[in-house]
């Protein structure tokens, strides 16, 4: 069973080493620790070519890659951070990347849930928790959950 748009307060993480994994990601320069954030203006090397093209960060994939929406309408997914350079302030002075929030709205990411994490969630808001995993972080404080029952 799959459920979309599950609020974070309906989910319990079964992951035990949250902070260690975040620190490892920051040290290797991936996982959202590189300073680029969703909505930031940037220039990126389209398909790895030598020329940079203007655009903005559409999504931080939290694995050291980003989805970029170029100003000319092109979109590129999974762009490595070393192929992207930030342009201007990007309006992110209030987000230092260490606050525990990777959501542009600061949407209560205190539990630090990530795609692929094993969790227990309250299916359709009911009182009982069921095992599953995070299929997608919707970046608005909700998650898509794939329950273990299929």
Backbone bond lengths (Angstrom), bond angles and torsions (degrees), N, CA, C in turn:
res aa  C-N    CA-C-N  psi(-1)  N-CA   C-N-CA  omega(-1)  CA-C   N-CA-C  phi
1 X - - - 1.463 - - 1.518 108.42 -
2 X 1.295 116.28 143.36 1.458 122.52 178.03 1.524 108.32 -121.15
3 X 1.329 115.38 144.83 1.457 120.10 176.27 1.519 108.24 -134.93
4 X 1.303 116.36 133.08 1.461 122.55 -177.18 1.524 110.46 -105.03
5 X 1.326 116.28 146.65 1.459 121.10 173.52 1.513 114.96 69.81
6 X 1.344 117.00 36.83 1.468 120.86 179.35 1.529 108.43 -78.36
7 X 1.325 116.77 126.12 1.460 120.75 179.18 1.525 109.79 -68.45
8 X 1.336 114.79 145.43 1.461 120.73 -175.86 1.530 112.99 -57.43
9 X 1.330 118.06 -33.14 1.469 119.43 -178.35 1.532 112.22 -72.04
10 X 1.313 118.09 -6.01 1.472 122.34 175.78 1.531 111.36 -97.19
11 X 1.341 116.84 6.36 1.466 121.57 -173.72 1.519 109.84 -125.03
12 X 1.347 115.69 135.77 1.468 122.13 172.54 1.518 107.75 -114.27
13 X 1.327 116.86 127.16 1.459 120.82 178.58 1.523 109.86 -76.65
14 X 1.328 116.16 140.52 1.462 121.59 173.47 1.529 110.50 -103.42
15 X 1.328 116.29 3.84 1.469 121.63 178.59 1.520 107.91 -80.34
16 X 1.344 116.55 135.03 1.462 119.07 -174.18 1.521 113.65 -103.77
17 X 1.329 119.34 -19.32 1.461 120.37 -173.54 1.517 111.33 -115.74
18 X 1.301 118.06 48.41 1.467 123.58 -179.44 1.521 112.87 -51.84
19 X 1.344 117.23 -56.40 1.460 120.67 -172.66 1.509 112.00 -66.27
20 X 1.337 117.99 -38.29 1.458 120.74 178.82 1.515 110.52 -60.62
21 X 1.321 117.92 -43.27 1.455 120.97 -178.94 1.521 110.40 -66.60
22 X 1.327 117.84 -40.95 1.456 120.47 177.55 1.520 110.82 -59.68
23 X 1.346 117.59 -43.25 1.459 121.33 -179.82 1.518 111.20 -64.90
24 X 1.320 118.37 -41.05 1.465 120.98 178.00 1.519 109.94 -61.34
25 X 1.337 117.45 -43.94 1.458 120.93 179.44 1.521 110.43 -60.04
26 X 1.336 117.70 -42.46 1.454 120.99 -178.82 1.522 110.78 -65.00
27 X 1.333 118.24 -40.34 1.460 120.92 -178.45 1.513 112.06 -65.94
28 X 1.337 118.09 -36.31 1.466 118.83 -177.47 1.528 111.55 -87.49
29 X 1.338 116.64 -0.72 1.454 120.12 174.81 1.509 113.39 85.46
30 X 1.315 118.69 9.51 1.460 121.53 179.96 1.499 110.95 -117.11
31 X 1.312 115.40 -166.88 1.456 121.09 174.27 1.503 114.48 64.60
32 X 1.308 118.06 27.84 1.457 119.44 177.12 1.509 113.27 85.39
33 X 1.329 118.37 5.72 1.445 120.52 -178.11 1.512 113.27 -91.94
34 X 1.334 118.81 3.55 1.441 121.41 -172.38 1.509 115.62 -90.27
35 X 1.300 119.64 -1.12 1.438 120.90 176.23 1.516 114.88 99.03
36 X 1.314 119.64 -15.28 1.463 121.38 176.37 1.516 108.47 -83.32
37 X 1.322 116.03 140.01 1.461 120.91 -179.09 1.518 109.71 -133.47
38 X 1.307 115.69 155.42 1.461 121.35 177.31 1.520 110.01 -55.19
39 X 1.328 115.75 134.28 1.446 121.49 179.91 1.518 113.83 92.63
40 X 1.338 118.11 -13.53 1.462 121.06 179.10 1.520 111.11 -65.90
41 X 1.334 116.07 138.59 1.455 120.50 170.91 1.522 107.68 -72.59
42 X 1.320 115.59 143.75 1.453 119.27 -177.52 1.518 110.06 -153.23
43 X 1.314 114.79 175.31 1.452 123.09 166.15 1.512 105.82 -127.92
44 X 1.328 116.69 136.22 1.457 120.36 -177.30 1.520 109.87 -135.28
45 X 1.325 114.44 153.01 1.460 120.90 178.40 1.525 108.43 -86.37
46 X 1.329 115.59 98.58 1.459 122.03 -177.00 1.525 110.12 -57.32
47 X 1.326 115.27 124.82 1.469 123.51 -178.70 1.528 113.27 53.24
48 X 1.341 116.03 28.81 1.459 120.98 175.96 1.518 114.69 78.15
49 X 1.314 116.98 5.36 1.468 120.34 -179.57 1.521 110.63 -66.83
50 X 1.329 117.16 174.69 1.464 120.47 -173.53 1.531 113.34 -80.25
51 X 1.314 118.36 -24.67 1.464 121.65 -176.92 1.531 111.11 -88.03
52 X 1.330 115.64 140.68 1.461 121.71 176.51 1.522 109.72 -91.77
53 X 1.342 115.79 141.68 1.460 122.38 178.46 1.525 109.01 -123.47
54 X 1.352 117.99 142.07 1.464 120.74 -178.05 1.532 112.18 -73.54
55 X 1.334 114.02 146.81 1.458 120.12 177.72 1.508 110.04 -173.23
56 X 1.331 114.80 -157.68 1.462 119.22 175.79 1.523 108.93 -145.69
57 X 1.332 115.00 156.66 1.462 121.42 178.77 1.525 107.67 -74.71
58 X 1.327 116.42 117.76 1.461 120.78 178.82 1.521 111.23 -88.22
59 X 1.350 116.64 -32.78 1.461 120.13 -177.18 1.513 109.98 -158.40
60 X 1.318 115.65 137.09 1.463 122.77 170.55 1.518 105.72 -92.99
61 X 1.324 117.44 113.15 1.463 121.48 -176.57 1.526 113.09 -78.50
62 X 1.343 116.64 -2.59 1.463 123.30 175.71 1.528 112.60 63.45
63 X 1.340 116.85 20.27 1.465 120.69 176.83 1.520 110.59 -129.94
64 X 1.353 116.46 17.94 1.451 120.98 -178.26 1.514 113.11 91.16
65 X 1.337 116.99 2.85 1.455 120.92 176.73 1.522 109.58 -122.02
66 X 1.327 114.19 161.64 1.456 120.91 -176.94 1.521 109.41 -136.89
67 X 1.320 116.20 152.86 1.453 121.52 170.07 1.526 106.03 -95.77
68 X 1.342 115.84 133.37 1.457 121.47 -176.04 1.521 109.34 -120.02
69 X 1.326 116.07 131.35 1.460 122.50 171.08 1.527 106.58 -103.26
70 X 1.330 115.85 112.87 1.460 120.71 -178.12 1.523 110.62 -79.92
71 X 1.327 115.60 153.43 1.459 121.83 -178.25 1.521 112.62 -61.91
72 X 1.344 117.72 -26.00 1.468 120.62 -179.22 1.526 112.88 -83.49
73 X 1.343 117.03 3.24 1.461 120.94 177.77 1.517 114.26 101.41
74 X 1.321 117.76 -14.90 1.467 120.50 176.73 1.518 109.80 -69.10
75 X 1.325 115.30 153.60 1.463 121.79 175.79 1.522 107.36 -129.45
76 X 1.330 115.76 143.67 1.458 120.04 177.59 1.515 108.36 -137.45
77 X 1.304 115.84 134.63 1.462 121.60 -177.69 1.519 110.58 -108.35
78 X 1.332 115.94 146.58 1.464 121.14 173.78 1.516 113.97 69.87
79 X 1.334 117.84 37.69 1.460 121.60 179.80 1.529 108.56 -79.48
80 X 1.331 116.27 125.80 1.468 120.33 179.51 1.529 110.11 -65.73
81 X 1.329 115.48 144.07 1.463 120.91 -174.91 1.520 112.51 -58.78
82 X 1.318 118.10 -32.83 1.471 119.76 -178.57 1.535 112.74 -68.98
83 X 1.339 117.92 -10.80 1.461 122.04 177.14 1.526 112.46 -96.32
84 X 1.343 116.54 7.38 1.463 122.06 -175.22 1.515 109.33 -126.41
85 X 1.331 115.78 138.66 1.463 119.06 171.11 1.530 108.85 -128.16
86 X 1.318 114.99 138.32 1.462 121.09 -179.67 1.524 109.32 -71.21
87 X 1.332 115.80 147.41 1.458 121.94 178.78 1.516 107.95 -124.41
88 X 1.323 117.55 127.66 1.460 121.61 177.57 1.510 111.76 66.75
89 X 1.346 115.11 -167.57 1.462 120.76 -176.85 1.509 113.50 -74.89
90 X 1.327 118.11 -29.65 1.448 120.92 179.04 1.509 114.55 70.37
91 X 1.334 117.78 -2.00 1.460 121.16 177.06 1.499 113.84 66.79
92 X 1.330 117.65 34.87 1.451 118.54 -177.50 1.520 113.16 -119.94
93 X 1.330 118.28 24.35 1.456 121.50 -178.09 1.526 111.90 -56.99
94 X 1.338 117.32 -29.93 1.463 120.29 -176.81 1.517 112.18 -85.14
95 X 1.305 117.94 -3.28 1.472 120.07 179.56 1.514 108.61 -117.94
96 X 1.323 116.87 109.29 1.451 119.15 -178.22 1.517 112.20 -97.90
97 X 1.332 118.96 3.60 1.455 121.43 178.10 1.509 113.87 79.21
98 X 1.326 119.52 -5.96 1.462 121.27 -179.34 1.520 111.13 -111.34
99 X 1.299 118.41 4.65 1.459 121.60 -173.96 1.519 112.48 -80.86
100 X 1.349 117.59 -5.82 1.448 120.24 -175.81 1.511 111.75 89.08
101 X 1.300 117.62 -2.00 1.453 120.84 -178.87 1.511 110.12 -114.21
102 X 1.334 116.47 124.44 1.456 120.07 174.61 1.514 109.85 -107.98
103 X 1.308 117.18 1.75 1.457 121.69 178.84 1.514 109.41 -86.67
104 X 1.329 118.09 136.70 1.453 119.25 178.49 1.525 112.67 -58.52
105 X 1.316 117.51 -26.32 1.459 120.92 -179.37 1.515 111.41 -92.99
106 X 1.331 118.41 0.87 1.457 121.36 -178.24 1.506 111.72 68.29
107 X 1.316 117.99 27.34 1.446 124.71 -167.67 1.508 117.92 -61.52
108 X 1.324 119.35 47.84 1.454 121.35 171.29 1.508 113.81 64.90
109 X 1.307 117.86 49.54 1.455 121.22 -177.46 1.527 111.63 -85.79
110 X 1.323 118.51 29.08 1.452 121.65 -173.21 1.516 112.41 -58.95
111 X 1.320 118.80 -34.73 1.455 120.70 -179.77 1.517 111.44 -75.68
112 X 1.328 117.88 -17.91 1.450 121.00 177.73 1.513 113.33 66.13
113 X 1.310 118.28 36.82 1.455 120.99 -179.90 1.516 109.72 -66.49
114 X 1.333 114.99 141.61 1.455 120.87 -179.95 1.513 109.72 -133.36
115 X 1.318 114.74 156.77 1.463 120.10 176.54 1.526 108.99 -57.91
116 X 1.334 115.61 133.50 1.457 121.62 -179.36 1.519 114.25 94.77
117 X 1.331 117.66 -13.32 1.465 120.88 179.91 1.523 110.83 -65.82
118 X 1.329 115.53 140.65 1.461 120.95 172.34 1.517 108.12 -79.09
119 X 1.332 115.72 133.37 1.454 121.19 -176.03 1.524 110.18 -142.26
120 X 1.318 114.69 171.79 1.455 122.85 163.85 1.517 105.51 -122.17
121 X 1.325 116.02 134.90 1.460 119.68 -177.45 1.518 110.17 -135.18
122 X 1.321 114.93 153.68 1.459 121.83 179.29 1.525 108.36 -86.58
123 X 1.325 116.19 100.16 1.451 122.22 -176.87 1.523 110.48 -59.82
124 X 1.313 116.46 123.11 1.464 124.84 -178.70 1.528 113.26 52.46
125 X 1.351 115.53 32.14 1.461 120.70 175.11 1.512 114.81 76.71
126 X 1.323 116.48 6.14 1.474 118.82 -179.38 1.518 110.05 -69.29
127 X 1.334 116.80 174.52 1.460 120.66 -172.99 1.532 113.50 -79.17
128 X 1.321 118.17 -24.75 1.464 121.37 -176.21 1.536 110.90 -89.34
129 X 1.344 115.62 140.71 1.461 121.66 177.14 1.523 109.98 -92.21
130 X 1.333 116.37 141.61 1.460 122.88 178.65 1.528 109.36 -124.28
131 X 1.352 117.17 142.42 1.467 120.02 -178.98 1.527 111.98 -72.34
132 X 1.326 114.30 147.47 1.456 120.54 176.77 1.507 109.74 -173.72
133 X 1.320 116.25 -160.80 1.462 120.33 176.12 1.522 109.56 -143.28
134 X 1.330 115.27 156.44 1.453 121.73 178.26 1.534 108.01 -73.91
135 X 1.326 116.21 117.61 1.457 120.80 178.34 1.527 110.47 -88.38
136 X 1.347 116.41 -33.06 1.465 119.79 -177.91 1.516 110.11 -157.80
137 X 1.324 115.05 137.95 1.453 122.32 171.21 1.522 105.82 -93.00
138 X 1.327 117.41 113.40 1.459 121.19 -176.40 1.519 113.05 -78.71
139 X 1.331 117.12 -3.52 1.457 123.79 175.83 1.518 113.69 64.41
140 X 1.330 116.61 20.00 1.466 120.11 176.89 1.525 110.02 -129.65
141 X 1.346 116.03 20.03 1.459 120.37 -177.87 1.518 112.83 89.34
142 X 1.346 117.15 3.12 1.459 121.09 176.51 1.523 109.61 -121.66
143 X 1.337 114.29 161.38 1.455 121.45 -176.65 1.518 109.47 -137.11
144 X 1.325 116.01 152.34 1.452 121.25 169.55 1.525 106.19 -94.48
145 X 1.334 116.45 131.82 1.462 121.78 -175.78 1.526 108.62 -118.98
146 X 1.343 115.76 131.44 1.464 122.14 171.12 1.522 106.43 -101.72
147 X 1.330 116.41 113.23 1.458 120.66 -178.56 1.528 109.86 -79.89
148 X 1.329 115.65 150.93 1.468 121.82 -176.28 1.512 113.87 -66.13
149 X 1.312 119.27 -16.91 1.461 121.05 -177.17 1.521 112.85 -76.80
150 X 1.315 117.19 1.71 1.463 119.71 176.67 1.465 110.98 118.24
